[in-house]
Amino acid sequence: MEIDALDLVLEEELKDAISSTFVAKREQNEVYTIITTPSELSAPKKEELMFYRLALTLKETKKYDERLADKILSDLWWTELNWRAGDGKTLQSIKKGADNIFKEAKDIPRHIRQLKNYPDEIKALKKKYLQNKDIVLLNNIFEEYAFLHELRKETQMKTSFSLYLIFEEISKRFGISVNGLEVYSPDELILLLEKDRKISDEEIARRLQCSTLFINNNKVLFKLGEDAIKLKTFEQSKESDVLRDFSGLPASLGKAVGKVKIALSAADALKKIKKGDILVTGMTMPDFVPVMKKAAAIITNEGGATCHAAIISREFNIPCIVGTKIATKVLKDGMLVEVNANHGVVKIVKNL
């Protein structure tokens, strides 16, 4: 099943059902956001709840609940991974996380109650708007769909982690860096493993410098090195310099004004994002969550109503617009923008 393709169809079906039932545009957007919000906790919220419980036990008994720490490691070791694997959680990092909550959180029991009550609160909000059979049906589909999105993300992260374990072993056996192996094609990897046929160091360096896959008139073109840089620069320059605003899908309602920080990886985001910045990225992954909490708003190129950025931003009450297609091309670091997630519009307030 192609989840992303179904996103587009379901979103349009839901918009039609809502617009035929509710008149006010503001109410339509609110209903859309509520219906597409899962009534079960996402992995980051489950993790947060377990960490707060671990911190509460530490506060009350002055000891770690070893069984709970082991469960966090067993169930959620993968939530800090990304497409390039990452290290995953350890018992040491879990206990350090509980320590930080213990030292910094003001009311741990209250926060635990809020997290536990969240699913019932969402269900109560949904009940208010489930006014016809079409919306009820689509709500049920979105509930199942959100689960599939979460499962897919978990599977992707675990698979990526396993793949990099294989890359590390290949690296040891053939004396090629993991970074170098990343730019091998599947066919080239097979030739390496079966016949010890390596790509030259010069070719690896060229691919690492810049690689593009360009589709034009149903023809697929690969450009590498300087040629790839020229093509990338040309494509980015095609976006209008006079563009003052653009739109996407309202994923989590609200408004915010702040400075743009473009981050195409969580590592990049951790270095750049400060509290109150506008996080602009292609798409978010589980390892983005700590940074997402700092952002005043989130804008992505990709995604739909049940994508990672949409689900997490709703849970943390952060204005979010997804599926803009052009955000990382049009916006630049330091720009001042207004994010109106009630209407899905990003406005450039001050250019560089």
Secondary structure, DSSP 8 states (H G I E B T S, - for coil): --HHHHHHHHHHHHHHHHHTT---HHHHHHHHHHHTS-SS--HHHHHHHHHHHHHHHHHHHSS--HHHHHHHHHHHTTTT-BTTB-----HHHHHHHHHHHHHH-S-HHHHHHHHHHHHHHHHHHHHHH--SHHHHHHHHHHHHHHHHHHHHHHHHHHHHHHHHHHHHHHHHHHT--HHHHHTS-HHHHHHHHHH-----HHHHHHHHH-EEEEEETTEEEEEEHHHHHHHHHHHHHTS-TT--EEE-EEEE--EEEEEEEE-SSHHHHHHH--TT-EEEES---GGGHHHHTT-SEEEESS--TTSHHHHHHHHTT--EEE--SSHHHH--TT-EEEEETTTTEEEEEE--
